[in-house]
Amino acid sequence: MSSATPSQTGRCEQSAPSKAPPVLTAGEITPEALRAWEMGCVNFFRQKGIAADDQVVKVAGNLLDPRIQDWYSNNGDHLMSLSFAEFMTEVRKYWLPSDWAATVHQKMLSSTQGTKAFHLWAVEIESLNVLLRGS
């Protein structure tokens, strides 16, 4: 496993969505990367018919940052007992900066349409808003 440096940002990667869950690469986690990983996992669960009780176990190992793997290893009994939605709440709480939701809110409030077409600007705001689900 590679070690993450502060300048690296974790990315969601998924080579075969119908065959394997997504991977969140090592690095600092952004709300956007975490949301992409979460949505990839949800789609994988649906496609594969993964039972709710098995969801966390099926994907937690795909959080590849060694720090997160250590956190999962140290807290595995508790984390494996959670639903996937509860697990994601724990991940956001522990691994995103404490002010991440306020930062997203501020981006939304300070956004302006500028010269963009309205529908493109609206989609940008919606994309920020979706990051706040479950927060």
Backbone as JSON Lines, residues from 0, in Angstrom:
{"i":0,"aa":"M","n":[0.83,-1.17,0.0],"ca":[0.0,0.0,0.0],"c":[0.87,1.24,0.0]}
{"i":1,"aa":"S","n":[0.39,2.24,-0.72],"ca":[1.15,3.48,-0.74],"c":[0.73,4.35,0.43]}
{"i":2,"aa":"S","n":[1.63,5.17,0.87],"ca":[1.34,6.07,1.97],"c":[0.89,7.4,1.41]}
{"i":3,"aa":"A","n":[-0.12,7.98,1.99],"ca":[-0.66,9.25,1.51],"c":[0.18,10.4,2.05]}
{"i":4,"aa":"T","n":[0.42,11.37,1.22],"ca":[1.07,12.59,1.66],"c":[0.01,13.67,1.68]}
{"i":5,"aa":"P","n":[0.22,14.72,2.45],"ca":[-0.79,15.76,2.57],"c":[-1.19,16.38,1.23]}
{"i":6,"aa":"S","n":[-0.32,16.34,0.23],"ca":[-0.65,16.95,-1.05],"c":[-1.51,16.04,-1.93]}
{"i":7,"aa":"Q","n":[-1.64,14.78,-1.57],"ca":[-2.47,13.87,-2.34],"c":[-3.92,14.0,-1.93]}
{"i":8,"aa":"T","n":[-4.8,13.89,-2.92],"ca":[-6.22,13.89,-2.66],"c":[-6.76,12.53,-3.06]}
{"i":9,"aa":"G","n":[-7.57,11.94,-2.19],"ca":[-8.19,10.66,-2.5],"c":[-9.16,10.82,-3.66]}
{"i":10,"aa":"R","n":[-9.26,9.78,-4.48],"ca":[-10.17,9.77,-5.64],"c":[-11.01,8.5,-5.59]}
{"i":11,"aa":"C","n":[-12.21,8.61,-6.11],"ca":[-13.06,7.44,-6.27],"c":[-12.78,6.85,-7.63]}
{"i":12,"aa":"E","n":[-12.48,5.56,-7.64],"ca":[-12.22,4.85,-8.89],"c":[-13.07,3.59,-8.92]}
{"i":13,"aa":"Q","n":[-13.61,3.3,-10.09],"ca":[-14.42,2.08,-10.23],"c":[-14.29,1.6,-11.67]}
{"i":14,"aa":"S","n":[-13.54,0.53,-11.85],"ca":[-13.27,0.04,-13.2],"c":[-14.42,-0.77,-13.78]}
{"i":15,"aa":"A","n":[-15.12,-1.52,-12.96],"ca":[-16.21,-2.38,-13.44],"c":[-17.38,-2.29,-12.45]}
{"i":16,"aa":"P","n":[-18.23,-1.25,-12.57],"ca":[-19.29,-1.02,-11.59],"c":[-20.21,-2.22,-11.34]}
{"i":17,"aa":"S","n":[-20.43,-3.03,-12.35],"ca":[-21.35,-4.16,-12.14],"c":[-20.65,-5.37,-11.52]}
{"i":18,"aa":"K","n":[-19.33,-5.31,-11.39],"ca":[-18.58,-6.46,-10.87],"c":[-17.93,-6.22,-9.52]}
{"i":19,"aa":"A","n":[-17.54,-4.98,-9.26],"ca":[-16.79,-4.7,-8.03],"c":[-17.17,-3.33,-7.48]}
{"i":20,"aa":"P","n":[-17.1,-3.18,-6.16],"ca":[-17.4,-1.87,-5.57],"c":[-16.3,-0.87,-5.89]}
{"i":21,"aa":"P","n":[-16.59,0.41,-5.75],"ca":[-15.57,1.43,-6.03],"c":[-14.48,1.42,-4.97]}
{"i":22,"aa":"V","n":[-13.4,2.08,-5.31],"ca":[-12.25,2.23,-4.43],"c":[-12.07,3.72,-4.16]}
{"i":23,"aa":"L","n":[-11.78,4.07,-2.92],"ca":[-11.38,5.44,-2.59],"c":[-9.89,5.38,-2.33]}
{"i":24,"aa":"T","n":[-9.12,6.0,-3.22],"ca":[-7.66,5.91,-3.13],"c":[-7.14,6.64,-1.9]}
{"i":25,"aa":"A","n":[-5.9,6.35,-1.55],"ca":[-5.26,6.98,-0.4],"c":[-5.11,8.47,-0.65]}
{"i":26,"aa":"G","n":[-5.23,9.24,0.41],"ca":[-5.06,10.69,0.33],"c":[-6.1,11.4,1.16]}
{"i":27,"aa":"E","n":[-6.0,12.72,1.19],"ca":[-6.97,13.52,1.92],"c":[-8.33,13.37,1.25]}
{"i":28,"aa":"I","n":[-9.35,13.19,2.06],"ca":[-10.69,12.95,1.52],"c":[-11.44,14.27,1.4]}
{"i":29,"aa":"T","n":[-12.03,14.47,0.24],"ca":[-12.9,15.62,0.03],"c":[-14.35,15.16,0.1]}
{"i":30,"aa":"P","n":[-15.26,16.06,0.4],"ca":[-16.68,15.68,0.37],"c":[-17.1,15.13,-1.0]}
{"i":31,"aa":"E","n":[-16.56,15.69,-2.06],"ca":[-16.91,15.25,-3.41],"c":[-16.45,13.82,-3.68]}
{"i":32,"aa":"A","n":[-15.22,13.5,-3.3],"ca":[-14.7,12.15,-3.51],"c":[-15.46,11.14,-2.65]}
{"i":33,"aa":"L","n":[-15.76,11.52,-1.42],"ca":[-16.49,10.61,-0.53],"c":[-17.9,10.38,-1.04]}
{"i":34,"aa":"R","n":[-18.55,11.41,-1.54],"ca":[-19.9,11.25,-2.09],"c":[-19.88,10.35,-3.33]}
{"i":35,"aa":"A","n":[-18.88,10.53,-4.18],"ca":[-18.76,9.67,-5.37],"c":[-18.58,8.22,-4.95]}
{"i":36,"aa":"W","n":[-17.75,7.98,-3.93],"ca":[-17.54,6.61,-3.44],"c":[-18.84,6.05,-2.87]}
{"i":37,"aa":"E","n":[-19.54,6.85,-2.08],"ca":[-20.8,6.42,-1.48],"c":[-21.81,6.04,-2.56]}
{"i":38,"aa":"M","n":[-21.96,6.89,-3.56],"ca":[-22.94,6.61,-4.63],"c":[-22.53,5.38,-5.44]}
{"i":39,"aa":"G","n":[-21.24,5.21,-5.67],"ca":[-20.76,4.01,-6.35],"c":[-21.07,2.76,-5.55]}
{"i":40,"aa":"C","n":[-20.93,2.84,-4.23],"ca":[-21.25,1.71,-3.36],"c":[-22.74,1.39,-3.41]}
{"i":41,"aa":"V","n":[-23.57,2.41,-3.31],"ca":[-25.02,2.21,-3.35],"c":[-25.43,1.55,-4.66]}
{"i":42,"aa":"N","n":[-24.86,2.01,-5.76],"ca":[-25.17,1.4,-7.06],"c":[-24.7,-0.04,-7.12]}
{"i":43,"aa":"F","n":[-23.53,-0.31,-6.56],"ca":[-23.01,-1.68,-6.51],"c":[-23.95,-2.58,-5.69]}
{"i":44,"aa":"F","n":[-24.4,-2.09,-4.53],"ca":[-25.32,-2.87,-3.69],"c":[-26.57,-3.23,-4.46]}
{"i":45,"aa":"R","n":[-27.11,-2.25,-5.2],"ca":[-28.34,-2.49,-5.97],"c":[-28.11,-3.51,-7.07]}
{"i":46,"aa":"Q","n":[-27.03,-3.33,-7.81],"ca":[-26.76,-4.22,-8.94],"c":[-26.49,-5.64,-8.49]}
{"i":47,"aa":"K","n":[-25.83,-5.79,-7.37],"ca":[-25.45,-7.11,-6.88],"c":[-26.44,-7.69,-5.87]}
{"i":48,"aa":"G","n":[-27.42,-6.91,-5.46],"ca":[-28.38,-7.39,-4.47],"c":[-27.75,-7.68,-3.13]}
{"i":49,"aa":"I","n":[-26.83,-6.83,-2.69],"ca":[-26.13,-7.03,-1.42],"c":[-27.09,-6.71,-0.27]}
{"i":50,"aa":"A","n":[-27.26,-7.66,0.63],"ca":[-28.12,-7.47,1.8],"c":[-27.59,-6.34,2.68]}
{"i":51,"aa":"A","n":[-28.51,-5.61,3.31],"ca":[-28.13,-4.46,4.14],"c":[-27.1,-4.84,5.21]}
{"i":52,"aa":"D","n":[-27.23,-6.01,5.79],"ca":[-26.3,-6.43,6.85],"c":[-24.89,-6.68,6.36]}
{"i":53,"aa":"D","n":[-24.72,-6.88,5.06],"ca":[-23.41,-7.18,4.5],"c":[-22.74,-5.99,3.81]}
{"i":54,"aa":"Q","n":[-23.42,-4.89,3.71],"ca":[-22.93,-3.79,2.88],"c":[-21.62,-3.18,3.38]}
{"i":55,"aa":"V","n":[-21.54,-2.87,4.65],"ca":[-20.32,-2.25,5.18],"c":[-19.13,-3.18,5.0]}
{"i":56,"aa":"V","n":[-19.31,-4.44,5.32],"ca":[-18.23,-5.42,5.21],"c":[-17.75,-5.55,3.76]}
{"i":57,"aa":"K","n":[-18.68,-5.48,2.81],"ca":[-18.32,-5.64,1.39],"c":[-17.48,-4.5,0.84]}
{"i":58,"aa":"V","n":[-17.61,-3.28,1.42],"ca":[-16.94,-2.14,0.79],"c":[-15.9,-1.43,1.67]}
{"i":59,"aa":"A","n":[-15.93,-1.63,2.96],"ca":[-15.03,-0.88,3.84],"c":[-13.56,-1.09,3.49]}
{"i":60,"aa":"G","n":[-13.22,-2.26,3.02],"ca":[-11.83,-2.53,2.63],"c":[-11.4,-1.76,1.4]}
{"i":61,"aa":"N","n":[-12.33,-1.11,0.74],"ca":[-12.01,-0.33,-0.46],"c":[-11.75,1.14,-0.14]}
{"i":62,"aa":"L","n":[-11.66,1.46,1.13],"ca":[-11.16,2.76,1.56],"c":[-9.66,2.54,1.78]}
{"i":63,"aa":"L","n":[-8.86,2.9,0.79],"ca":[-7.48,2.43,0.73],"c":[-6.45,3.21,1.53]}
{"i":64,"aa":"D","n":[-6.82,4.35,2.07],"ca":[-5.84,5.09,2.86],"c":[-5.48,4.26,4.09]}
{"i":65,"aa":"P","n":[-4.19,4.07,4.35],"ca":[-3.79,3.26,5.51],"c":[-4.33,3.79,6.84]}
{"i":66,"aa":"R","n":[-4.5,5.1,6.96],"ca":[-5.04,5.66,8.2],"c":[-6.49,5.23,8.39]}
{"i":67,"aa":"I","n":[-7.25,5.2,7.3],"ca":[-8.65,4.78,7.38],"c":[-8.73,3.29,7.64]}
{"i":68,"aa":"Q","n":[-7.86,2.53,7.02],"ca":[-7.84,1.09,7.26],"c":[-7.52,0.79,8.72]}
{"i":69,"aa":"D","n":[-6.6,1.55,9.3],"ca":[-6.28,1.36,10.72],"c":[-7.49,1.72,11.6]}
{"i":70,"aa":"W","n":[-8.15,2.83,11.25],"ca":[-9.36,3.24,11.98],"c":[-10.42,2.15,11.9]}
{"i":71,"aa":"Y","n":[-10.61,1.61,10.71],"ca":[-11.6,0.54,10.53],"c":[-11.2,-0.71,11.32]}
{"i":72,"aa":"S","n":[-9.93,-1.04,11.27],"ca":[-9.45,-2.21,11.99],"c":[-9.65,-2.05,13.5]}
{"i":73,"aa":"N","n":[-9.37,-0.87,14.01],"ca":[-9.51,-0.61,15.45],"c":[-10.96,-0.5,15.91]}
{"i":74,"aa":"N","n":[-11.85,-0.16,14.99],"ca":[-13.26,0.05,15.35],"c":[-14.19,-0.87,14.58]}
{"i":75,"aa":"G","n":[-13.65,-1.95,14.05],"ca":[-14.39,-2.84,13.16],"c":[-15.67,-3.39,13.73]}
{"i":76,"aa":"D","n":[-15.65,-3.85,14.97],"ca":[-16.87,-4.44,15.55],"c":[-18.01,-3.43,15.55]}
{"i":77,"aa":"H","n":[-17.71,-2.22,15.96],"ca":[-18.74,-1.18,15.97],"c":[-19.17,-0.82,14.55]}
{"i":78,"aa":"L","n":[-18.2,-0.57,13.67],"ca":[-18.52,-0.13,12.31],"c":[-19.27,-1.19,11.52]}
{"i":79,"aa":"M","n":[-18.93,-2.45,11.71],"ca":[-19.63,-3.52,10.98],"c":[-21.06,-3.7,11.45]}
{"i":80,"aa":"S","n":[-21.38,-3.21,12.64],"ca":[-22.75,-3.34,13.15],"c":[-23.67,-2.25,12.61]}
{"i":81,"aa":"L","n":[-23.11,-1.28,11.91],"ca":[-23.89,-0.15,11.41],"c":[-24.49,-0.43,10.04]}
{"i":82,"aa":"S","n":[-25.58,0.26,9.74],"ca":[-26.07,0.25,8.37],"c":[-25.08,1.04,7.53]}
{"i":83,"aa":"F","n":[-25.18,0.92,6.21],"ca":[-24.26,1.67,5.36],"c":[-24.44,3.17,5.56]}
{"i":84,"aa":"A","n":[-25.67,3.64,5.69],"ca":[-25.93,5.07,5.9],"c":[-25.29,5.54,7.21]}
{"i":85,"aa":"E","n":[-25.42,4.75,8.26],"ca":[-24.8,5.09,9.55],"c":[-23.28,5.07,9.44]}
{"i":86,"aa":"F","n":[-22.76,4.09,8.72],"ca":[-21.32,4.01,8.49],"c":[-20.81,5.27,7.8]}
{"i":87,"aa":"M","n":[-21.54,5.71,6.77],"ca":[-21.12,6.9,6.04],"c":[-21.17,8.14,6.94]}
{"i":88,"aa":"T","n":[-22.14,8.2,7.84],"ca":[-22.18,9.31,8.79],"c":[-20.93,9.3,9.67]}
{"i":89,"aa":"E","n":[-20.54,8.13,10.12],"ca":[-19.32,8.0,10.93],"c":[-18.07,8.39,10.13]}
{"i":90,"aa":"V","n":[-18.0,7.95,8.88],"ca":[-16.84,8.28,8.03],"c":[-16.76,9.79,7.85]}
{"i":91,"aa":"R","n":[-17.89,10.42,7.51],"ca":[-17.88,11.88,7.32],"c":[-17.46,12.59,8.61]}
{"i":92,"aa":"K","n":[-18.01,12.14,9.73],"ca":[-17.71,12.77,11.01],"c":[-16.22,12.66,11.36]}
{"i":93,"aa":"Y","n":[-15.64,11.52,11.09],"ca":[-14.26,11.27,11.5],"c":[-13.23,11.77,10.48]}
{"i":94,"aa":"W","n":[-13.53,11.66,9.18],"ca":[-12.5,11.89,8.17],"c":[-12.62,13.19,7.39]}
{"i":95,"aa":"L","n":[-13.75,13.87,7.45],"ca":[-13.84,15.18,6.81],"c":[-13.55,16.25,7.85]}
{"i":96,"aa":"P","n":[-13.05,17.41,7.42],"ca":[-12.82,18.49,8.38],"c":[-14.11,18.84,9.12]}
{"i":97,"aa":"S","n":[-14.0,19.29,10.35],"ca":[-15.19,19.55,11.17],"c":[-16.09,20.62,10.55]}
{"i":98,"aa":"D","n":[-15.53,21.49,9.74],"ca":[-16.33,22.57,9.13],"c":[-16.7,22.29,7.68]}
{"i":99,"aa":"W","n":[-16.62,21.04,7.24],"ca":[-16.84,20.75,5.82],"c":[-18.24,21.15,5.36]}
{"i":100,"aa":"A","n":[-19.27,20.9,6.16],"ca":[-20.64,21.23,5.75],"c":[-20.81,22.74,5.67]}
{"i":101,"aa":"A","n":[-20.25,23.48,6.61],"ca":[-20.32,24.94,6.58],"c":[-19.61,25.48,5.34]}
{"i":102,"aa":"T","n":[-18.51,24.85,4.98],"ca":[-17.77,25.27,3.78],"c":[-18.62,25.05,2.53]}
{"i":103,"aa":"V","n":[-19.29,23.92,2.45],"ca":[-20.16,23.64,1.31],"c":[-21.32,24.64,1.28]}
{"i":104,"aa":"H","n":[-21.92,24.9,2.44],"ca":[-22.99,25.9,2.52],"c":[-22.5,27.25,2.0]}
{"i":105,"aa":"Q","n":[-21.31,27.65,2.45],"ca":[-20.76,28.94,2.04],"c":[-20.53,28.99,0.53]}
{"i":106,"aa":"K","n":[-20.04,27.89,-0.05],"ca":[-19.87,27.84,-1.51],"c":[-21.21,28.05,-2.21]}
{"i":107,"aa":"M","n":[-22.24,27.42,-1.68],"ca":[-23.56,27.57,-2.29],"c":[-24.06,29.01,-2.19]}
{"i":108,"aa":"L","n":[-23.92,29.6,-1.01],"ca":[-24.43,30.95,-0.79],"c":[-23.66,32.01,-1.56]}
{"i":109,"aa":"S","n":[-22.38,31.77,-1.8],"ca":[-21.57,32.77,-2.49],"c":[-21.5,32.53,-4.0]}
{"i":110,"aa":"S","n":[-22.12,31.49,-4.47],"ca":[-22.08,31.18,-5.9],"c":[-22.9,32.2,-6.7]}
{"i":111,"aa":"T","n":[-22.38,32.54,-7.85],"ca":[-23.11,33.42,-8.76],"c":[-23.15,32.78,-10.14]}
{"i":112,"aa":"Q","n":[-24.18,33.13,-10.87],"ca":[-24.35,32.55,-12.2],"c":[-23.26,33.03,-13.15]}
{"i":113,"aa":"G","n":[-22.88,34.29,-13.03],"ca":[-21.89,34.85,-13.94],"c":[-22.38,34.75,-15.38]}
{"i":114,"aa":"T","n":[-21.5,34.29,-16.27],"ca":[-21.86,34.19,-17.69],"c":[-22.34,32.8,-18.09]}
{"i":115,"aa":"K","n":[-22.45,31.91,-17.11],"ca":[-22.91,30.55,-17.4],"c":[-24.41,30.55,-17.73]}
{"i":116,"aa":"A","n":[-24.81,29.56,-18.49],"ca":[-26.23,29.34,-18.7],"c":[-26.86,28.98,-17.35]}
{"i":117,"aa":"F","n":[-28.1,29.41,-17.13],"ca":[-28.74,29.19,-15.84],"c":[-28.75,27.72,-15.46]}
{"i":118,"aa":"H","n":[-29.08,26.83,-16.41],"ca":[-29.19,25.41,-16.07],"c":[-27.85,24.84,-15.62]}
{"i":119,"aa":"L","n":[-26.74,25.33,-16.16],"ca":[-25.42,24.85,-15.73],"c":[-25.11,25.31,-14.31]}
{"i":120,"aa":"W","n":[-25.46,26.56,-14.03],"ca":[-25.25,27.09,-12.69],"c":[-26.13,26.35,-11.69]}
{"i":121,"aa":"A","n":[-27.38,26.1,-12.05],"ca":[-28.3,25.37,-11.17],"c":[-27.77,23.98,-10.86]}
{"i":122,"aa":"V","n":[-27.21,23.31,-11.86],"ca":[-26.65,21.97,-11.64],"c":[-25.46,22.04,-10.68]}
{"i":123,"aa":"E","n":[-24.64,23.09,-10.78],"ca":[-23.52,23.25,-9.84],"c":[-24.03,23.37,-8.4]}
{"i":124,"aa":"I","n":[-25.1,24.15,-8.21],"ca":[-25.67,24.31,-6.87],"c":[-26.26,22.98,-6.39]}
{"i":125,"aa":"E","n":[-26.96,22.28,-7.27],"ca":[-27.51,20.98,-6.9],"c":[-26.42,19.99,-6.53]}
{"i":126,"aa":"S","n":[-25.31,20.05,-7.25],"ca":[-24.18,19.15,-6.95],"c":[-23.58,19.43,-5.58]}
{"i":127,"aa":"L","n":[-23.53,20.7,-5.21],"ca":[-23.06,21.04,-3.87],"c":[-24.08,20.58,-2.82]}
{"i":128,"aa":"N","n":[-25.35,20.79,-3.11],"ca":[-26.4,20.41,-2.17],"c":[-26.4,18.9,-1.9]}
{"i":129,"aa":"V","n":[-26.15,18.11,-2.92],"ca":[-26.16,16.65,-2.73],"c":[-25.06,16.2,-1.77]}
{"i":130,"aa":"L","n":[-23.99,16.98,-1.68],"ca":[-22.92,16.64,-0.73],"c":[-23.4,16.68,0.71]}
{"i":131,"aa":"L","n":[-24.43,17.47,0.96],"ca":[-24.91,17.67,2.33],"c":[-25.89,16.59,2.78]}
{"i":132,"aa":"R","n":[-26.32,15.74,1.87],"ca":[-27.23,14.66,2.28],"c":[-26.57,13.78,3.32]}
{"i":133,"aa":"G","n":[-27.31,13.5,4.35],"ca":[-26.77,12.64,5.41],"c":[-25.84,13.34,6.38]}
{"i":134,"aa":"S","n":[-25.71,14.64,6.23],"ca":[-24.79,15.36,7.13],"c":[-25.54,15.91,8.33]}
